[in-house]
């Protein structure tokens, strides 16, 4: 067995420790990632916005997503913080979650540049502005609009 000189010993020990970490870390990280994913899915509580949206959607059934919706200047639009924009009222409402729903802020005004005047479409250019000062606060990238229609109660139809 060869003896290492005193100045070389810490260098070899450090290299050996780095090798052990390099070999063992991927397995430890993978086990940790699996645990995090499992706990996040089960433990993720509904946000205030998700709860508000769920209340709006009570008694409604989701339909096939559409790329455009018909809009009128007088049509109602609700902004639910960090969750979605909701268009319309009555039997059918449309939910627009956008690509980045965490950026939706109730204190911002949604401004759209439409390609078709009577419809709001997935490809329309949209942004948000501060309603008081008028300055740009963010870009909005629409996804498909999901229609939610009231489910008719069978008991009401029988009587």
Buried (B, 14 or more C-beta within 10 A) or exposed (E): EEEEEEEEEEEEEEEEEEEEEEEEEEEEEEEEEEEEEEEEEEEEEEBEBBEBBEEBBEEBEEEEEEEBBEBEEEEEBBBBBBBBBBBBEEEBBBBBBBEEBEBBBEEBBBBBEBEEEEEBBBEBEBBBBEEEEEEEBBEBEBBBBBBBBEEEEEEEEEE
